[in-house]
Amino acid sequence: MPPPLEAPQSICSFGAARANVTPPVGIYHRMWGAAAHERSTGVHRPLTATAAGIAPVGRPGEGVVLIALDHCLFWDAEMDRLLDAIASKPGVGRDRLLVAFSHTHAAGLMDVRRADRPGGDLIAPYLADLADRLAGLVAEALDRAEPATLNYATGRCDLAAHRDLFDEVGGRYVCGFHPDGPADDTVLVVRVTAADGRLLATMVNYACHPTTLAWENTLISPDYPGAMREVVEQATGVPCLFLQGASGELGPREGFVGDPAVADRNGRRLGHAALAALEGMPPPRTRFEYAGAVESGAVLGPWHHAPLDADRLRALEDWDLERWTVALPYHPDLPTTEATREDRGRWESEERAARERSDATHAAECRAFVERMDRQLIRLADLPPGPTFPFEVLIWRTGDVAWVAVKGEHYQHLQVEIRRRIPAAPILVLTIVNGWQPGYLPAAAAYGKGIYQAEIAVLAAGSLETLTDEVAARLQKWFPA
């Protein structure tokens, strides 16, 4: 008799709500150093925010509120103000509030320090309105909470490609499609079903930079997650949350373009991969078991979906949550604020000189370096003092699965290695949660080669591996081999 098969699932309290959070056309939009424009000129697809309250059954105060937000990143100041504003409303403490950025690079750079730039005066009012909308969204999601079953499945999609490419002609690394580089193609899909069988939401956890649209694009856009959601939502009729994985060195193989149609095509690829995984899911709260022999022209061996017993259902309600801080050392060659300001001044002077001699190409390059120095100054100013960065990690387990929520941009090693060490359970890895700092966490092997992510990293080589070891060790307590 073959043993029954049971897909991973969990039982919890769940509620979801969505809002349109598209910034006004004309807001400051320059995310790319190479961009020639400052303001957005239109909207490709609306930006959305979807809040989901996920909690153990009967214990709403012990859960988390997850907000999937269509933006690239917020600096620490903007992030703190947003979290404080949402947490000031009844219903959720800040320590359980998780804002997961889709990381679209076409939403605009929401930096209130740029109020003097074209369209920059619209940033602060927009962020204030966004905080109010998200607070209302959280309240709505919590009001809708009800018992639900979460089913999980793994799909595959080759949209993401390795992007640390060595340019043989230039003799340096560039950020671009590397055909021979490894790229995790895992798509983790979640289906949320109410006790009466109603579908409540879906989630798609995938690691790939939303950088289809780049410096030539002037439209506000969610990039590929927008079309991905459209594909899934047209088939299911419920909100789909996109959750960005560990994509530090992963991006779409066709990217850095100005054509929104390419972003839509990329999104549809991921959407159809997610739908394929959804279609293969069994009914909630069941297992697939052998039903015995049936005499026909041949002796047939049918299987069927059978309800889980009471003990198994109770086990699917299990809930654990853990938060801790990992001390990660700063890069030994971390630039100083003074040196960065000097570099900025030098590039600014070179840009003026290039414009005076009508050298538009060099002027544009200098302008990009000025932008890079501006962002570096913000990153350095936001770093906590001392020899190490206090990196916060939040993990939680619900039933058969675990979730990992971290700030920053991590190389795929984080999710690939955690899942390798814990093969028995689906692990959803969510990055750029509640902020971007400390920025990139590249694999140790990426350092010292001139790779962009490692060049701007503020943490020392080996930090990603240390973090991965810590997270995996904690998760293994819940899912021992």
C-alpha positions in Angstrom: 0.0 0.0 0.0 1.6 3.3 -1.0 1.8 6.0 1.7 -0.6 9.0 1.3 0.7 12.2 -0.1 0.1 15.5 1.7 0.9 18.9 0.3 2.2 21.5 2.8 -0.4 23.7 4.3 -1.3 25.7 7.4 -4.4 26.9 9.2 -4.6 30.4 10.6 -6.6 33.6 10.7 -6.3 35.6 7.5 -7.8 38.8 6.1 -6.7 40.9 3.1 -7.4 44.3 1.6 -6.0 46.3 -1.4 -5.7 50.0 -2.3 -4.4 51.9 -5.3 -1.3 53.9 -4.1 -0.1 55.4 -7.4 1.8 58.7 -7.0 0.6 61.8 -8.9 1.9 62.2 -12.4 4.7 64.7 -12.4 6.2 63.5 -9.1 10.0 63.2 -8.9 10.8 59.9 -10.7 14.5 59.7 -11.3 15.6 56.3 -9.9 18.4 55.7 -12.4 21.7 57.6 -12.6 21.5 57.5 -16.4 18.0 58.9 -16.5 17.7 62.3 -18.3 14.3 63.1 -16.9 13.3 64.2 -13.4 9.5 64.0 -13.4 7.2 61.1 -14.3 5.1 61.7 -17.4 2.3 59.2 -17.0 1.3 55.8 -15.6 1.9 52.4 -17.2 0.0 50.5 -14.6 -1.2 51.6 -11.1 0.9 50.9 -8.1 -0.9 48.9 -5.4 -0.6 48.0 -1.8 -2.2 44.8 -0.4 -2.3 44.2 3.3 -2.7 40.7 4.8 -3.3 40.0 8.4 -1.9 36.5 9.2 -2.3 35.2 12.8 -2.7 32.0 14.8 -6.3 31.0 15.1 -7.9 32.8 18.1 -4.8 34.8 18.9 -4.8 37.9 16.6 -2.4 39.8 18.7 0.4 37.3 18.1 0.2 37.5 14.3 1.8 39.7 11.7 0.5 42.2 9.2 2.2 41.9 5.8 1.9 44.8 3.3 3.0 44.1 -0.2 3.9 47.5 -1.5 4.7 48.6 -5.1 7.8 50.8 -4.5 11.5 50.3 -4.8 12.7 51.2 -1.4 12.4 53.9 1.3 15.4 55.3 3.2 15.4 55.0 6.9 13.8 58.4 7.7 10.8 57.8 5.3 10.5 54.2 6.5 10.4 55.1 10.2 7.7 57.8 9.6 5.6 55.4 7.6 5.8 52.6 10.2 5.1 55.0 13.1 2.1 56.4 11.3 0.6 53.0 10.6 1.4 51.6 14.1 -0.2 54.7 15.7 -3.6 53.4 14.6 -5.3 50.6 16.7 -4.9 47.0 15.6 -1.2 46.3 15.1 2.1 46.9 16.9 5.0 48.1 15.0 7.0 45.0 15.9 4.6 42.9 13.9 4.2 45.2 10.9 6.0 44.1 7.7 6.1 46.3 4.6 7.5 44.2 1.8 8.7 46.2 -1.2 8.2 44.8 -4.6 11.4 46.7 -5.5 10.1 48.1 -8.8 12.6 50.7 -10.1 9.9 52.5 -12.0 7.9 53.9 -9.1 10.1 56.9 -8.4 12.6 57.7 -5.6 10.6 58.8 -2.6 13.2 60.9 -0.8 11.9 64.0 1.0 15.3 65.5 0.8 14.8 66.1 -2.9 12.0 68.6 -2.4 14.0 71.1 -4.4 14.1 68.9 -7.5 11.5 69.0 -10.2 8.5 67.2 -8.8 10.2 66.8 -5.5 7.6 69.0 -3.8 5.0 66.2 -4.3 7.0 63.6 -2.4 6.2 64.6 1.2 2.4 65.1 0.6 2.3 61.7 -1.2 4.0 59.9 1.6 1.7 61.4 4.2 -1.3 60.3 2.1 0.3 56.8 1.7 0.6 56.4 5.4 -3.1 57.2 5.9 -4.1 54.8 3.1 -1.9 52.0 4.5 -3.3 52.5 8.0 -6.8 52.2 6.7 -5.8 49.2 4.6 -4.4 47.4 7.7 -7.6 48.1 9.6 -9.7 46.8 6.7 -7.6 43.6 6.4 -7.8 42.9 10.1 -11.6 43.5 10.1 -11.9 40.8 7.4 -9.9 38.2 9.3 -11.4 34.7 9.3 -10.2 31.2 9.7 -8.4 30.1 6.5 -6.2 27.3 5.1 -3.0 28.3 3.3 -1.8 25.8 0.7 1.7 26.0 -0.7 3.2 24.8 -4.0 6.5 25.2 -5.8 6.7 26.2 -9.5 9.5 27.1 -11.8 10.1 30.2 -14.0 13.2 31.2 -15.9 12.4 34.9 -16.0 15.2 35.6 -13.5 18.8 35.5 -14.8 22.2 36.0 -13.2 23.4 39.6 -13.7 27.0 39.8 -12.7 28.5 39.8 -16.2 32.2 40.2 -17.0 32.6 42.5 -20.0 35.6 41.1 -21.8 36.1 44.2 -24.0 35.9 46.7 -21.1 37.8 44.4 -18.7 35.3 44.9 -15.9 32.1 43.6 -14.4 28.8 45.1 -15.5 25.3 44.6 -14.2 23.7 42.7 -17.1 22.4 39.3 -18.3 25.0 36.6 -17.6 23.9 33.6 -19.7 26.1 31.1 -17.9 25.5 32.4 -14.3 23.3 30.4 -11.9 19.8 31.7 -11.2 17.3 30.3 -8.8 14.1 29.7 -10.7 11.9 28.8 -7.7 8.4 30.2 -7.6 6.7 29.6 -4.2 2.9 30.1 -4.5 0.4 30.4 -1.6 -3.4 29.9 -2.0 -5.6 31.2 0.8 -9.0 29.5 1.2 -11.8 30.3 3.7 -13.5 27.6 5.7 -16.5 27.6 3.4 -14.3 27.2 0.3 -14.1 30.8 -0.9 -10.8 31.9 -2.3 -9.4 34.8 -0.3 -6.0 35.6 -1.8 -2.9 34.2 -3.5 0.8 35.1 -2.9 3.8 34.7 -5.2 7.3 34.7 -3.8 10.0 35.0 -6.5 13.5 36.4 -6.7 14.0 38.8 -9.6 14.8 42.5 -9.7 12.0 44.5 -11.3 14.4 46.3 -13.6 12.7 45.6 -16.9 12.1 49.4 -17.2 15.1 51.6 -16.7 16.5 55.0 -17.4 14.6 55.6 -20.7 11.2 54.9 -19.0 9.3 58.0 -17.7 6.2 56.2 -16.6 5.2 55.2 -13.1 5.0 51.4 -13.2 5.1 48.3 -10.9 7.3 46.7 -13.7 6.7 43.0 -14.2 4.8 42.3 -10.9 1.9 44.3 -12.4 1.2 42.0 -15.3 2.0 39.0 -13.2 -0.8 40.0 -10.7 -3.2 40.7 -13.6 -2.7 37.2 -15.0 -3.2 35.5 -11.6 -6.1 37.7 -10.5 -8.0 37.3 -13.8 -8.0 33.6 -13.2 -8.7 33.6 -9.5 -10.8 36.7 -8.9 -8.9 37.6 -5.6 -5.9 39.8 -4.8 -2.4 38.4 -5.5 0.5 39.6 -3.3 3.9 39.7 -4.9 6.7 39.1 -2.4 10.3 39.8 -3.5 12.9 37.1 -2.8 16.7 37.2 -2.5 17.4 38.7 -5.9 20.7 40.7 -5.3 22.3 39.3 -8.4 19.2 38.3 -10.3 17.2 40.3 -12.8 15.1 39.7 -15.9 17.2 38.4 -18.9 15.4 41.1 -21.0 15.6 44.3 -19.0 17.0 47.8 -18.8 14.6 49.0 -21.5 12.0 51.8 -21.9 9.2 49.8 -23.4 6.4 48.9 -21.0 5.3 46.0 -23.2 8.5 44.1 -22.3 7.7 44.5 -18.6 4.2 43.1 -19.3 5.6 40.2 -21.2 8.0 39.4 -18.3 5.1 39.6 -15.9 2.9 37.3 -17.9 5.7 34.6 -17.9 5.8 34.6 -14.1 2.0 34.8 -13.8 1.5 31.7 -15.9 4.2 29.9 -13.9 2.3 30.8 -10.8 -1.0 29.7 -12.2 0.5 26.3 -13.2 1.5 25.8 -9.6 -1.9 26.9 -8.3 -3.7 24.6 -10.6 -1.8 21.6 -9.3 -2.7 22.3 -5.6 -5.0 19.8 -3.9 -8.2 20.9 -2.1 -7.5 22.4 1.3 -7.3 20.2 4.4 -7.0 17.0 2.5 -4.4 14.4 1.6 -4.0 12.4 -1.6 -4.3 8.6 -0.8 -4.6 5.3 -2.6 -8.3 4.2 -2.8 -7.7 0.5 -3.6 -8.0 -1.7 -6.6 -10.9 -1.4 -9.1 -11.6 -4.2 -11.6 -12.0 -2.9 -15.1 -10.5 -3.9 -18.5 -7.3 -3.6 -16.4 -7.0 -3.6 -12.6 -7.0 0.1 -11.9 -5.5 1.8 -8.9 -7.3 5.2 -8.3 -6.3 7.8 -5.7 -8.6 10.4 -4.1 -8.4 13.4 -1.9 -9.4 12.4 1.7 -10.1 14.8 4.6 -7.3 15.2 7.2 -8.1 13.9 10.7 -8.6 16.1 13.7 -5.1 15.6 15.1 -3.5 16.6 11.8 -5.7 19.7 11.6 -4.7 20.8 15.0 -1.0 20.4 14.1 -1.6 22.7 11.1 -2.6 25.5 13.5 0.9 25.5 15.2 2.5 28.9 15.3 5.9 30.1 16.3 7.5 33.5 15.8 11.1 34.6 16.6 12.9 37.9 16.2 16.6 38.5 16.9 19.6 40.6 15.9 22.7 39.4 14.1 25.8 41.6 14.5 27.4 41.8 11.1 30.8 43.6 10.7 31.1 46.7 8.5 33.3 46.6 5.4 36.9 47.4 6.4 37.2 49.9 3.6 33.9 51.7 4.2 34.1 55.2 2.6 33.9 58.2 4.9 31.3 60.9 4.6 34.1 63.5 4.0 35.6 61.5 1.2 32.2 60.9 -0.4 31.5 64.7 -0.3 34.8 65.4 -2.0 34.1 62.8 -4.7 30.7 64.3 -5.2 32.2 67.8 -5.6 34.7 66.5 -8.1 32.1 64.8 -10.3 29.9 67.9 -10.1 32.8 70.1 -11.3 33.5 67.6 -14.1 29.9 67.7 -15.2 29.9 71.5 -15.4 33.1 71.4 -17.4 31.7 68.8 -19.8 28.6 70.8 -20.4 30.6 73.9 -21.1 32.5 72.1 -23.8 29.3 70.5 -25.1 30.4 67.0 -24.2 26.9 65.5 -23.5 28.2 62.0 -23.1 30.7 62.7 -20.3 28.3 65.1 -18.7 25.7 62.4 -18.4 28.3 60.0 -16.9 29.3 62.6 -14.4 25.7 63.3 -13.5 25.3 59.6 -12.8 28.3 59.6 -10.4 26.9 62.6 -8.6 23.7 60.7 -8.1 25.6 57.7 -6.8 27.4 59.9 -4.3 24.2 61.5 -3.1 22.8 58.0 -2.3 26.0 57.0 -0.7 25.8 60.0 1.6 22.3 58.9 2.7 23.4 55.3 3.3 26.4 56.4 5.4 24.4 58.8 7.5 21.8 56.1 8.3 24.3 53.5 9.5 24.3 52.8 13.2 27.6 53.6 15.0 30.1 51.0 16.0 32.0 48.2 14.3 28.9 46.1 13.4 25.5 46.5 11.9 22.6 45.2 14.1 20.8 43.2 11.5 17.2 42.3 12.5 15.6 39.0 11.5 12.0 38.0 11.8 10.9 34.4 11.2 7.6 32.7 11.8 6.2 29.2 11.3 2.6 28.4 10.6 1.8 24.7 10.2 4.1 23.1 7.7 5.9 26.2 6.5 8.2 29.0 7.6 8.6 32.6 6.6 11.8 34.7 6.7 11.5 38.5 6.6 14.7 40.7 6.3 15.8 44.1 5.2 18.2 44.7 2.4 19.1 43.1 -0.9 20.5 39.6 -0.6 22.2 37.4 -3.1 20.3 34.2 -3.9 22.6 32.3 -1.6 20.3 33.2 1.3 17.2 31.4 0.0 19.0 28.6 -2.0 21.0 27.5 1.0 18.2 27.8 3.6 16.0 25.7 1.4 18.8 23.2 0.7 19.3 22.7 4.4 15.6 22.4 5.2 14.2 20.4 2.4 11.1 19.2 4.3 9.4 22.5 4.5 8.6 25.4 2.1 10.5 28.5 3.2 9.2 31.8 1.9 12.1 34.4 1.9 11.0 38.0 1.9 13.6 40.7 1.4 13.5 44.5 1.4 11.1 44.3 4.3 10.7 47.5 6.4 13.6 49.2 4.5 16.7 48.8 2.4 19.5 49.4 4.8 22.2 47.9 5.0 21.7 47.6 1.3 23.3 44.7 -0.6 24.5 41.6 1.0 26.6 39.9 -1.7 28.1 36.4 -1.5 31.7 36.5 -0.2 33.0 35.4 -3.7 31.6 38.6 -5.2 34.0 40.9 -3.2 37.2 42.2 -4.7 36.2 41.9 -8.3 34.7 45.3 -9.0 31.1 44.0 -9.0 28.7 46.9 -8.3 26.8 45.2 -5.5 30.0 44.4 -3.6 31.6 47.7 -4.4 28.8 49.6 -2.6 28.2 47.1 0.1 28.6 48.5 3.6 29.0 45.0 5.2 32.1 42.9 5.1 32.6 39.8 2.9 31.1 36.8 4.6 28.2 38.7 6.2 25.6 37.0 4.0 27.0 33.6 4.8 26.9 34.3 8.6 23.3 35.5 8.3 22.3 32.5 6.3 23.9 30.1 8.9 22.0 31.9 11.7 18.7 31.8 10.0 19.0 28.2 8.9 20.0 27.1 12.4 16.9 28.7 13.9 14.6 27.2 11.3 16.1 23.7 11.8 14.8 23.8 15.4 11.3 23.9 13.9 12.0 21.5 11.1 14.8 19.0 12.2 16.2 16.7 9.5 
